[in-house]
Amino acid sequence: MANPDALATVEGPLYAARKGVYPKKVDGHFRRLKWLIMAVTLAIYYGTPWIRWDRGPYAPDQAVLVDLANRRFYMFQIEIWPHEFYYVAGLLIMAGIGLFLVTSAVGRAWCGYACPQTVWTDLFQHVDRLIDGDRNAQIRLANGPWTAEKIGKRALKYGLYLAIAFWTGGAWIMYFADAPTLTREFWTGEAAYVAYATVGVLTATTFVLGGFMREQVCIYMCPWPRIQTAMMDEKSLLVTYKDWRGEPRGSLKTALAHPGSVGDCVDCNQCVAVCPTGIDIRTGPQIGCITCALCIDACDKVMAQVGRPRGLIDYCALDDVAVERAGGTAQPVLKTLLRPRLMVYLAIWCAIGLAMLFTLGQRTRLDLAVQHERSPLYVQLSDGMIRNNYTLKLRNMEARPRKVAISVSGLPGAQLWTETGSREKASQRVEMTISPDSVTRVRLFVAAPAKGPARQDFTIATQGRDGDPRGDSDTIQFDRPEA
């Protein structure tokens, strides 16, 4: 057990206060890629609820809708019922394996480009530059006194933060109800209380996490940096400072005065200035690096200005680090990515996706569940035949009424009718119409000759009579008196 006296001698705070991070504007391939991904992801998030999709007169026309009231999930032509939740589970599994694949290939690229925290933080940082200016202007304003100009800029900036955060929370609730209708109800005060509460919570969290906590979420709150190391190996591409090329650091003036005395790094700190989490990649891999590669853009620009080859900071696997340090040449990126581990992840991911597509294409939209009524177990009719009663649950998963035929097999001489029919009109098949997008209960009477086993298995089946002929079936028992 640790000595209490020794523990008492530990000095220093248990928590380090946040230091402001003011990323500098940079241009380059990876910055433009971040712009593209941010634009696409935000367009998808804010715009998807407004896309219309015609499913006929009996279903909602919103392309993506989580209809909690009716327990449905719509995604364009796909409709998921509660008993088909395994499709949602499959999508979650695919998302998890996709993260494994991306992390094994290029480290925390998800964190650097597509994570919601990264996207909204990036958006808020652009607001900072719009209102306060670039890095140096932001630092001067933050350290300066509270003048009228500073108060005005802070008010405008926080107002834009709040508008973005409110828009973000408002867009989320649109996925759970018809977007135009909910928008009107929201602004007229007719929406449900939960809608206002949800928007309030999401507005507050977006405002705080994206506007103020930013890199602290990535470094302290998010569990992903701690998990990712289990999925990375020596061939995973990471943003790497090539110290064997850059050290010892020295200014361009020193390099010109004493050729060969310093490395390629001119110690300009541009890689630190552009980092959204404020780390120095030159100190090695660390939990604060989200692999956004903006430091690569900044370093490449400086290397071009001083006439040295690019790639002092670059994507590099640990195996390639050892090769380049020894003076060799790293293998091509494509060869690094096409390795067995990634191919296994990709094969599993594709297999799950193809299996889900196959089952979606093969599934019937007409389900049947049969329950044998036990009171009474059977009834002997006046003509000597034995009648059993069954309750059928017919689930029509299409947004239109369906004509359905109900028949039996495996029970010779059987006749059937429903409670709305009569024994005189009994036949070997019953046809009826069931309501759209609903479960219909039908009481079915089945009569068969008294001669036969006391307990006999047979099948009740349904078949569509309008368009799609596919149906469903259920095996049940027919009971007779003991011989």
N, C-alpha and C positions, 0 to 999 in steps of 0.2 A: 504493500500500500504506500502511496506517495506520502512524503513527510509534510505535514501541515505547515511547519515553519518554512520549509523550502518554497511551498506554494505562495506563502504570504509575501515572499520577497520579490515576486514577479512584478515588474513595473511596466507602466504604459497602459493605454486604454484598451479595452476589449473590443471596441468598435472604432474604426477610423472614419472620421467625418468625410462626407462626399466632397470631392474636389470637382469644380466645374469643368465640363468637357465641352470645348467649342471647336468642332471639326471644321477644318478649312475646306473651301470649295476646291474640287479637283475635277479634271476631265481625263477620260481615257476609256479603254475598252470595257473595263469592269464597271466603271461608273455609269456608262451608257447602258450596260446590261442591267444594272440596278434600276435605272430609270424605266427601262422597258418592263421589267418584272413588276415594279411598283405600279405602273400605269395599268398593266393587265390585271393584276390581282385586285386593285381598288375598283376597276371597272366591273369586274365580275361580282365583287361583294355588293357594291352599291346598285348595280344595274340589273342583276339577275331577277329580283322580285318583280320587276316591271315587264319582263318578257311574257308574252301571251302564248298559249298553246291550246289549240282547239281539240277538245276531247269529246265533243258532242254536247247535247243539251242537258245531260244529267250529271255532269262533272265540272269542277272548277276549271277555269281557263288560264290559271297561272302556271307557268312552266315548271317552277320549283316551289313546292308548297308542303309544309309539315302541318297537316290538318289534325291537330290534337283532338278537336271536338268529335270528329268522326273517325279518329284513329286510322289515318291514311297518310302515306308519304308519296308525293308525286314528284317525279323528275322527268320532264318532257313526256315521252310515251310510256315510261315505266310507272307503274302504280304498285306500291308495297302495302300489304295488309299486315295487321298485327301478328298473325301466325307465320308471316314470312320475314320475321325480323332477322333471320339468318343471313339475308342479303345485306342488311346494314352491318351485321357482324363481319361479313366477308369484306365489305368496303373498309372497315376499320383495320382488319388484318392486312389488307393490301396497303393501307396507309402506313402501318407499322413496318412492314417489310420494305416499302419504298424508302422510308427513313433509314433503315439499315443499309439499303443499297447505296443511297446517296452518301451516307456517312462513311461507309467503307471505301467509296470511290474518291470523294473530295472533301472529307472531313465535315466541318460544320457549315457546308454550303447552304443548307436549309436555313440555318440561323442567320447567315449573312445576306440572304436574298429574299426569302419567301415567308419567314416567320412573321406573324401579325405584329409582334412587338417591334421587330426590325422595320417593317413597312411603315407603321405609324410613327415610329421614332424618326425615321428618315423624312417623312412628310413634315413633321413638326420642326425638324432642323432646317428644312427649306423655308419654313415660315420665319424662323429666327433670322436667316440670311436676308429674307425679303424686308423685314422690319428693322433689324439692328445692324445689318451689314455682315461682312465676312468675319473671319476669326478674330482679327486684331480689333475691329470695331466692337465686337461683342464683348471681348475682354475689357476694353476701356469702359464700356457702358456698365458692365457688371461691377467693376471696381470703383466707378465714379460716384459722386454724391447724388442724392435724390433730387434732381432738378425737375422742372416742369416738362422738359423734353423727355427725360427718362421715364417719368410717370406716364406721359402720353404714349410712349412706345410700349411700355409694359402693358398698359391697358389695352392697346390695340392688339398686341401679340397674344395676350391671354384671351382676349375676345375671339380671335381666330382659332386658338386652341379649343375653346369651348364650343364654337360653331362646328368644328370638325368632329369633336367628341360627340356632340349632340346628333349630328348627322350619322355618325357611326352607330350609336345606340338606336336611332330611329330606323336605320336600314335593317338591323337585326330582327326587329319585331315583324317586319314585312314578310319574312319567310314563314310566318305562322298564321297568316290571314291574307285575304285578298288585299293587295297593296293599295289600289286606289280607294277602296272602301275604307280600309283602316286609316289611311291618311286623312280622309274627310272626317271620320269619327274622332280621330286624335285631336284635330284642331278645333272641332266643335264641342269637345268635352264629352262625347258619347262613347268613347272607347272604354274597355274594361280597365279596372284599376291596375291589374297586373301589367298592362301595356305601359302605363305611365311609370310604374315602379321599375320595370325592366329597363326602360330608356334612361331613367334616372341613375340606376346602378351602373349601366354600361357607359353613360356619359362621364360619371365620376371616375371610373376606373381608367378609361381611355385618357381623360384629362390628366390624371395623376401619373399613370405609368408611362404614357408616351410623352407627356410634357415636362415631367420633372425627374422621375426616377430613372428612366432610360436605361443606361448601361448597368445600373444596379440590379435591374430585373434579370439581365443576362448573366451577371457575375454571381449574385447572391440568391435570387429567388428561383431561377429556372433549374430544374434537376437535369436537364438534358446534357450540359457540359460534363456532369459527373458520370453519366451513363455512356456517353459516346466512346469513351476510351476502350470499352469492351468490344466495340465493333470496328475499331481501327487496327490496322496492322502496319508492317514496315513498308507496304506498297501503297498505302493511302496517300493521296496528294494533299499536302498541307501548304499553307502560306509560310515560306521559310526564308529567313535572312541567311545568306551564304557568307558566314563569317570568315571562312578561309579565303574568300575573295575580298571582303570589305575591310578586314582588320589588318593592321591597326588603322583606326580612323584618323583622318587628317584633312585639313582644308585644301582647297584647290591651289591656294598660294603655296602651301607647304609642298604639295605634290610636284608643282612646277619647279620649286627651288631645289628639292631633293628627290629626284626621280627614283622610284623603287622603295622609298622609305615608308610610304603609307599605302593602304589599300584603296579600293575604289570608293569606299564610303567617305563622303566629304563632310559628314556629321552635320548635315543641314537640318535634321529633325523634321523634314517634311513628312516622313512616314508616320511620325507621332502626331503631327498637326492635323492630318486628315483622318486619323482613326476615330470612328464613332464611339469607341469605348475608352479612348485615351491611353492605350497601352503602347509600349515600345517593343515592336516585334524583334528588334535586334537583341533583346535579352533572352530570346528563345521562345518555344511554344508555351502558352499560358492559357488559363481558363477564360481570360477576357477576350481572346481572339475569336471573332465570329466568322472568320474566313470570308470577309466581304471583298478582300483583295484591293481595297482602295489604296493601301500602301504600295501595292505593285504599280498602280497608275502613277502615283506621286514619284516613286523612285525612278521609274522608267523615264519620266519627263526630265528629272534632274540628270540622269545618266546621258540622255541625248544632249542636254545643254553643255555638259562638260566633256563630251566626246568619248564616252566610254560605253561599252556594250550593255544592253539592257539585261535584266534578269538578276540583278544583285539581290532583289527580293522577288521571289517567284513561287509558283506552285512546284513543289518538289517532294518526292517520297523519301522516307528515311533510307531506303536501300540506295537511292540515287545520290543522297547526300554523301554517303561513304564513297561512292564511285567518283563523284566530282571532286571531293576533297583529295582523293588520291591522284587527280589529274585526268581521270577518264571522262567519258561522255555518257550522260544519262540516257536511258532507253526512251523511245518515243512515248508520248502520253497515251496514244491509242493502245499500245502494247501493255502499258501499266493498267489500263482500264479493262482490257480483255483478259482477265485472269480467272481461274476456276471459282474462287469465292464469289466474285461478282456475278459470274454466269449462273451459279447456283441460286443466288438471291433473285436474279432476273427470271430464271426458269420457274421458280416457285411463284413469283409475283404474276407472271403471265399465265401459269396454270390455274391459279385461283380466279383470275379475271376471265379466262376462257370458260372455265367451269360455270361461273355465274352467268355469263352470256348464254351458254348452252341451256342451262336450266330455265333462264328467263324465256328463251325461245320455245322451249318444250312444255312449259307449264300450262295447265288448263286454267281457264278462267271460270270454271264451274266445279265447285267442290261439293262433296256429299259426305255426310256423317249420319249413321243409322243407329237408333237405339230401340231395343226390343222392350215393349211394354210388358211388365210382369204381373200386372193385376187387371184382368186375369191372365194366366200364362197362355191359355188357348181357349177357344170356344168351339163347341160342336154345333154346326148348323143343321137346319131341319132336313137337308138333303144328304146328311152324313159327312159332308166335308168339314175339315178342321180349319178354323180361322185364327191367325195370329195378327196382333196389332203392332205397328212400328211407328216411331216418330222420326221423320227425316228432316235434317237441316240442310237446306240447299243454299249454298253461298254463291251468289252471282257477283263476280268481281269485274264485271264490265259496266260501263256507264250507259247502259241501255237495257230495256226489258228483254228477257230471253225466253224463247219457246223451248221447252225441255220435254223429252220423252223419258219416262221411267219404266224400266222393264226388269224382269227377274230371269235368272238362269240357274240351272242346277236343281230345279224343283219341278219335276214333271207334273203336268196338269194344273199348274198354278193359275189362279186368277187374281186380279188386283183391282182395287178401286180406292178412291180417297173419301174423306168424310163429306165432301161436297157432292160426291156421286152416289151411286146406289148399287146394290148387288145385281140388280137386273141388267145394269150396263157394264158389268165387270168384264175385263178382257185381259190379254196377256201384256198389255202396255197401256200406260196412262200418259196423256199429254197435258201440259199446263204451261202457263206463263208466270215467270217470277220477276219480281221487281228489280230495277237496276241498283247496283252497288249496295246490296243488302243481303241479309240472311233471312230466308223464308222457311217457316216451320210447316211441315205437311204431315198429316196423320194418314198413314197408308195401311189398308187392310189387305192381307194376303190369305187366300183360301187355297187349300190343296187337298187331294184325296186322303182319307183317313188311313189307307194302307201305306205303310212305310215305316222307317225307323222312328223311334221316339224323339230323337234329336238329330236333325239333319242340317248340314251346312249348305247354304245357297248364297247367291250373289244378287244384290240389288244394284242396278247401274243406271246412270243418267247419260243422255246424249243430246247435244245441241241440235235443234231442228231448223236453225236460221243462221246460215253462214258457217261458223266454226263447229264441226261435228264432234269435237273432242269433249269428253265428259269425265266422269269419275265413277268409281264403284266401291262397294263395301261388302265384305262377307259377314253374314249374320246367321243365326240359327233359327230353324223352324221346329216348333215343339208340337208333339202329338201325345195322346194318352198312351200309357204302357199297354202292350198287347196282352 
